[in-house]
Amino acid sequence: MPAFRLHYFDSRGRAEIARLMFNAAGQEFDDVRYSKEEWPAFKPKTPLGQLPVLEVDGKLYAESGAIFNYLARELDILEPFPLLRANRKTVESNSRLAAYLKTRK
């Protein structure tokens, strides 16, 4: 499993979902929180000049939605939730939609 570091401000905000995902999966991660004074020094190092940023084995990734999708797959936390599993089966039963999604993986 890769080493994870989640970078965000010292608040819940957009990174809270990722924190909850890590905890739901029982996955250890470094929760790096920035104050208003610390943020300007780290900002130039981020891919898009914004937070949250997920660091995976030293590489930085931006955009909260992309981070959540990546974590759901990497931490394998979609399957334990029955409604998500049911939705997945519905999508897979639609051959056109399933074919499209296979090209997106």
Helices and strands as residue ranges (DSSP letters): E 4-9, G 13-15, H 16-25, E 30-34, H 39-42, G 43-45, E 53-56, E 59-62, H 64-74, H 82-93, H 95-104
